[in-house]
Amino acid sequence: MAGQFGKFLGELKQRHVFRVAIIYIVVAWVVIQAAALLEPALHLPDWFDTTVDIALILGFAPAMVIAWSAGPGLREAETPPRPDTAIAPELPASEAAEGPKQAKAEGLAARQKIKYCVAPDGARIAYAKLGNGPPVVKTANWMSHLEFDLATPRFQHWYVPLADDHTLVRYDERGCGLSDWTVKDISQEAFVQDLETVTDEIGIEKFALLGISQGCAVSIEYAVRHPDRVACLILFGGFACGQRRLGDPKLEQQFDAMKAMVGFHWGTDNPALRQYFTALMFPDATPDEIAWYNELQRRSASAENAARILEAVSIMDVRPILPQVKAPTLVIHAEHDMIADFERGRSMAASIPDARLVTLKSRNHILLQSDPAWTDCVQEVRDFLAEHWPGGA
C-alpha cells in the first residue's frame, strides 16, 4: 500500500498537479482580496464576494483534473532528455571495434530495453533487463550508465555470465547515468527507496540481490526490510559503513580533500582527478581499461552529483542491522582492495549470520576480465546461485 501511495504521489508531481494547486491557491487568494476591495469601492451587491469565493472553491477540482490530464505522466516520461551528454567526447580510438568481443557487446546493448520508474520523491530512475531466467537484481553503485556500460567489452564480463541464464535487472542510481540528475535527496534512504521502486515496478516477488561496493550496504538494508523477497545475497567489494563512520580523523581529512577536488575538477577536460579514482579502483588495469573507466565517470555524473554521492556514501552505516540479515549471503572481497580494505569486508561477513566469505587474490576493487581471480569469482557466484536460487546457474 505504501509503495502504491508513493507512486501516486510521484505521478502527481510528474504531472505538475502540486505546482498547479499552489498557483491556483495563490491566484485565488489575490482574487478574493481584490473582490473584497472592489465591492465597497464600486458599490457592488453584498453577494458579489461570496459568489467569487464559491466559484473559486468549485473551480479547484476541475483545475486539478485539467492539470492531471495535460501533464506528462510516468509512462510518457520514459524517455527524458539525456543529462549532460554534451560534455562526453567520443570513445578513445583504442576502444574501436574488437571483432567478436565488440559484436557481443553490441548484441547485449541491442537486447536491453531501458525504461523509467518514479521514486516516491519524484526522481525518475532508469532501469533495464537482460537475459531470461530466475531474476537477479544488481543494486546501483558508484558511477553507472546503462547504455555506456554495454558500449564496450570492458565491463561486459560482469553481465554476460548472469544474463546467460538469469534475468539481470540493472538501474542507474539517482544523479547518475540515465536517471534524473537534478534530485533533491541523495542519501542512503533514497538509494534504498530507489531499489524498492525498481523492484516494485518490475513486479518480481523474489530474486537474488547483487551488491557491489556501496551497493552492498543498500542491498543489506533492503534485505532486512524485505526478507521475504530476497532469495539470496551476493556482496562484492563491500563495506557496512562509510569513511566518516570509521572514527578516524585522518581518513576524514583525506576524504574532505578528495571531495573538494571532485567539486572543482570533475567535469573538466583534464582527466587527472578521475584517473585518481580509476587507479584506486583498478590498479592493475591496462591503459585501454583506464581510458574507458575515466570516460565512464565523466559521462555518468556531474561534478556536483559526484561530490554529493561521495558524501552520502561516506555516512552510510548498516552495521547495527547486519545480524538481522536472514538471506543466505556470499561475501567476496579482494585481499588487497585499495578502495575498501579487506578488513571491512571480513568484518561485514562476520556480522551476518552464516555468511560465507571468499577471499580473492587481487588488488582491484572491481575485478577486470583479465584479472587472474575473475574465473574463481564467476565460479563462486554460479555455485552459490545454483545452491540458493536454482533454475538458472
C-alpha positions in Angstrom: 0.0 0.0 0.0 2.8 2.4 0.9 4.6 1.7 -2.4 1.4 2.4 -4.4 0.8 5.6 -2.5 4.4 6.7 -3.2 3.9 6.0 -6.9 0.6 8.0 -6.8 2.5 11.0 -5.2 5.2 10.7 -7.8 2.5 10.7 -10.5 1.0 13.9 -9.0 4.4 15.5 -9.0 5.3 14.4 -12.5 2.0 15.8 -13.9 2.7 19.2 -12.0 -0.6 18.8 -10.0 1.1 20.1 -6.9 2.5 23.1 -8.7 -0.8 24.0 -10.3 -2.6 23.6 -6.9 -0.2 26.1 -5.3 -0.5 28.6 -8.2 -4.3 28.2 -8.1 -4.4 28.9 -4.3 -2.2 31.9 -4.6 -4.2 33.4 -7.5 -7.5 32.6 -5.7 -6.3 34.5 -2.6 -5.4 37.5 -4.8 -8.8 37.4 -6.5 -10.6 37.2 -3.1 -8.7 40.1 -1.7 -9.4 42.1 -4.9 -13.1 41.3 -4.7 -13.2 42.4 -1.1 -11.8 45.8 -2.0 -13.9 46.3 -5.2 -17.3 45.5 -3.6 -17.5 48.7 -1.5 -15.5 50.8 -3.9 -17.8 50.0 -6.9 -20.9 49.6 -4.8 -21.4 46.0 -5.9 -24.1 43.9 -4.3 -23.4 42.1 -1.0 -23.4 38.7 -2.6 -20.6 39.6 -5.0 -17.6 38.5 -2.9 -19.5 35.4 -1.7 -20.1 34.4 -5.3 -16.4 34.8 -6.1 -15.4 32.7 -3.2 -17.8 29.9 -4.2 -16.7 30.0 -7.8 -13.1 29.7 -6.8 -13.8 26.8 -4.5 -15.8 24.9 -7.1 -13.2 25.6 -9.7 -10.4 24.0 -7.8 -11.3 20.4 -8.6 -11.7 21.0 -12.4 -8.3 22.8 -12.4 -6.7 19.7 -10.8 -8.3 17.4 -13.3 -7.1 19.6 -16.2 -3.5 19.6 -14.7 -3.6 15.8 -14.4 -4.8 15.3 -17.9 -2.4 17.8 -19.5 0.7 17.0 -17.5 3.2 14.3 -18.7 2.5 11.0 -16.9 5.0 8.4 -15.8 4.8 6.4 -19.0 5.2 9.5 -21.1 8.3 10.3 -19.0 10.0 7.1 -20.1 12.4 9.0 -22.4 13.5 12.1 -20.6 16.2 14.4 -22.0 19.6 12.8 -21.7 21.5 14.6 -18.9 24.7 16.5 -19.8 25.7 14.3 -22.7 27.2 17.3 -24.4 30.3 17.0 -22.2 31.1 13.5 -23.4 33.5 13.1 -26.3 33.8 10.1 -28.5 35.4 6.9 -27.1 39.2 6.7 -27.4 40.4 5.2 -30.7 41.7 2.2 -28.6 38.1 1.4 -27.9 37.3 0.8 -31.6 35.7 -2.4 -32.8 37.4 -5.6 -31.4 35.8 -8.2 -33.6 33.7 -10.8 -31.9 34.0 -9.1 -28.4 32.6 -5.8 -29.8 29.9 -7.6 -31.6 28.9 -9.4 -28.4 28.8 -6.1 -26.6 26.6 -4.5 -29.3 24.3 -7.6 -29.1 23.8 -7.1 -25.4 23.1 -3.4 -25.8 20.6 -4.1 -28.6 18.7 -6.6 -26.4 18.2 -4.4 -23.4 15.2 -2.0 -23.2 15.6 1.0 -20.9 12.5 2.1 -19.1 11.8 4.6 -16.2 10.0 4.4 -12.9 9.4 7.2 -10.4 10.6 7.1 -6.8 8.4 8.5 -4.0 10.1 11.9 -4.2 9.6 12.2 -8.0 13.1 11.2 -9.2 13.0 9.2 -12.4 15.1 6.1 -12.2 16.3 4.4 -15.4 16.3 0.6 -15.4 16.9 -2.2 -17.9 16.6 -6.0 -18.1 18.9 -8.5 -19.8 18.5 -12.2 -20.4 15.9 -14.8 -19.2 15.6 -17.0 -16.2 15.4 -16.5 -12.4 15.7 -12.8 -11.7 19.0 -11.3 -10.3 18.8 -7.6 -9.3 22.1 -5.6 -9.3 21.9 -2.7 -6.8 23.2 0.5 -8.3 26.7 1.7 -7.2 29.3 4.4 -7.9 29.1 5.7 -11.4 27.0 3.7 -13.8 25.4 4.3 -17.2 23.0 1.7 -18.6 24.0 2.3 -22.2 27.7 3.2 -21.9 28.3 0.1 -19.6 27.4 -2.1 -22.6 29.1 0.0 -25.3 32.4 -1.6 -24.6 33.5 -5.1 -23.6 35.5 -3.7 -20.6 32.6 -4.2 -18.1 30.6 -6.6 -20.2 32.1 -9.7 -18.4 30.1 -8.9 -15.3 26.8 -9.1 -17.1 27.2 -11.9 -19.7 27.5 -14.8 -17.2 24.4 -13.6 -15.3 22.3 -12.7 -18.4 23.1 -16.1 -20.0 20.8 -18.0 -17.6 19.1 -15.3 -15.5 17.1 -12.2 -15.9 19.5 -9.5 -14.9 18.0 -6.2 -13.7 20.2 -3.1 -13.6 19.4 0.5 -12.9 21.3 3.8 -12.7 21.3 5.4 -9.3 19.8 8.8 -8.8 22.1 11.6 -10.0 23.9 9.2 -12.4 23.7 7.8 -15.9 20.3 7.9 -17.5 18.4 8.5 -14.2 17.5 12.1 -13.2 20.5 14.2 -12.4 18.5 17.0 -10.7 17.3 15.5 -7.5 16.9 17.0 -4.0 17.8 13.9 -2.0 21.0 11.8 -2.4 21.2 9.6 0.7 21.2 6.1 2.0 17.5 6.2 2.5 16.9 7.5 -1.1 19.1 4.7 -2.5 17.1 2.1 -0.7 13.8 3.6 -1.9 15.1 3.6 -5.5 15.8 -0.1 -5.2 12.3 -0.6 -3.8 10.8 1.4 -6.6 12.6 -0.6 -9.3 11.7 -4.0 -7.9 8.1 -2.9 -7.3 7.8 -1.5 -10.9 9.1 -4.7 -12.5 6.7 -6.8 -10.3 9.1 -9.5 -9.3 8.2 -11.1 -6.0 11.5 -12.8 -5.2 15.1 -12.5 -6.6 18.8 -12.8 -5.9 20.3 -9.5 -4.9 23.8 -8.5 -6.1 25.6 -5.6 -4.3 28.9 -4.2 -5.4 30.9 -1.6 -3.4 28.5 0.9 -1.9 25.6 -1.2 -3.3 26.3 -3.8 -0.6 25.0 -1.5 2.2 21.9 -0.7 0.2 21.4 -4.4 -0.6 21.7 -5.3 3.1 19.2 -2.7 4.2 16.8 -3.8 1.5 17.2 -7.5 2.6 16.4 -6.7 6.2 13.3 -4.6 5.2 12.1 -7.3 2.8 13.3 -10.7 3.9 10.6 -12.5 2.0 11.7 -11.1 -1.3 15.5 -11.7 -1.2 16.3 -15.3 -2.1 20.0 -14.8 -1.5 22.5 -12.0 -1.2 25.8 -11.6 -3.1 28.1 -8.8 -1.7 31.3 -8.0 -3.6 33.9 -5.5 -2.5 31.5 -4.0 0.0 31.5 -2.3 3.4 28.9 -1.8 6.1 29.8 1.8 6.8 31.3 4.8 5.1 34.6 6.6 5.8 33.0 9.2 8.1 31.7 6.4 10.3 35.0 4.7 10.9 36.1 7.2 13.6 39.5 8.0 12.0 40.2 11.8 11.9 43.0 11.3 9.3 40.7 9.4 7.0 38.1 12.2 7.3 40.6 14.9 6.4 41.7 12.9 3.3 38.0 12.4 2.3 37.3 16.1 2.7 40.2 17.0 0.4 39.1 14.4 -2.1 35.5 15.7 -2.2 36.7 19.3 -2.6 38.8 18.3 -5.6 35.8 16.5 -7.1 33.7 19.6 -6.8 36.3 21.7 -8.6 37.7 19.4 -11.3 35.4 16.5 -12.1 33.8 17.9 -15.2 37.0 19.4 -16.7 38.9 18.2 -19.8 41.8 17.2 -17.5 41.2 13.5 -16.5 43.8 13.6 -13.7 41.2 13.5 -10.9 39.1 10.8 -12.5 42.3 8.8 -13.1 43.0 9.0 -9.4 39.7 7.2 -8.7 40.4 4.8 -11.6 43.8 3.9 -10.2 42.3 3.1 -6.8 39.5 1.0 -8.4 41.7 -0.8 -10.9 45.4 -0.6 -10.0 46.2 -3.5 -12.4 44.2 -2.1 -15.4 45.6 -1.7 -18.9 45.8 1.8 -20.5 42.6 1.0 -22.5 40.7 -0.1 -19.4 41.8 3.1 -17.6 40.7 5.3 -20.5 37.3 3.6 -20.6 36.6 3.9 -16.9 37.8 7.6 -16.9 35.2 8.2 -19.7 32.5 6.3 -17.8 32.9 8.5 -14.8 32.8 11.6 -16.9 29.6 10.5 -18.7 27.9 9.2 -15.6 27.6 12.3 -13.3 28.2 16.0 -12.9 30.9 17.3 -10.5 28.2 18.4 -8.1 26.5 15.0 -8.1 29.7 13.1 -7.8 30.5 15.1 -4.7 27.0 14.6 -3.3 27.2 10.8 -3.9 30.6 10.6 -2.2 29.2 12.4 0.8 26.2 10.2 1.0 28.3 7.0 0.8 30.7 8.3 3.4 27.9 8.4 6.1 26.3 5.1 5.2 26.0 2.7 8.1 24.2 -0.6 8.3 26.4 -2.2 11.0 23.5 -2.3 13.6 21.3 -4.4 11.2 23.9 -6.9 10.0 22.7 -9.6 12.5 19.2 -9.2 11.1 20.0 -10.4 7.6 18.2 -13.7 7.0 19.0 -14.4 3.4 21.9 -16.8 2.6 24.8 -14.5 2.0 28.0 -14.7 -0.1 30.7 -12.1 0.6 33.5 -11.8 -1.9 36.4 -9.4 -1.3 39.8 -8.8 -2.9 42.6 -9.4 -0.4 44.4 -6.1 -1.3 41.4 -3.9 -2.3 42.6 -0.3 -2.3 39.1 1.3 -2.0 37.6 -0.9 0.8 40.3 -2.7 2.6 39.9 -6.4 3.3 39.1 -6.0 7.0 36.0 -4.0 6.2 34.7 -6.9 4.1 35.7 -9.5 6.6 34.1 -7.6 9.4 30.9 -7.3 7.4 30.8 -11.0 6.7 31.5 -11.9 10.3 28.5 -9.9 11.5 26.0 -11.5 9.0 24.6 -14.8 10.3 26.1 -17.8 8.4 27.6 -15.6 5.7 30.3 -17.2 3.6 33.5 -15.2 2.9 35.5 -15.8 -0.2 38.9 -14.1 -0.4 40.3 -13.3 -3.9 44.0 -12.7 -4.7 43.6 -9.3 -6.3 44.2 -5.5 -5.8 41.2 -4.5 -7.9 38.1 -3.1 -6.2 36.1 -4.2 -9.2 37.5 -7.3 -11.0 38.6 -7.0 -14.6 38.2 -9.8 -17.1 41.9 -10.0 -17.3 42.3 -10.4 -13.6 43.5 -13.9 -12.7 40.9 -14.1 -9.9 38.0 -13.4 -12.2 37.4 -17.1 -13.2 37.3 -18.0 -9.5 34.8 -15.2 -8.8 32.5 -16.3 -11.6 32.5 -19.9 -10.4 31.8 -18.9 -6.8 28.8 -16.8 -7.8 27.5 -19.6 -10.1 27.8 -22.2 -7.4 26.1 -20.0 -4.9 23.2 -19.2 -7.2 22.8 -22.9 -8.1 22.5 -23.8 -4.4 20.3 -20.9 -3.2 18.5 -19.7 -6.4 18.3 -22.9 -8.5 17.0 -23.0 -12.1 19.4 -20.7 -13.8 23.0 -21.3 -12.8 
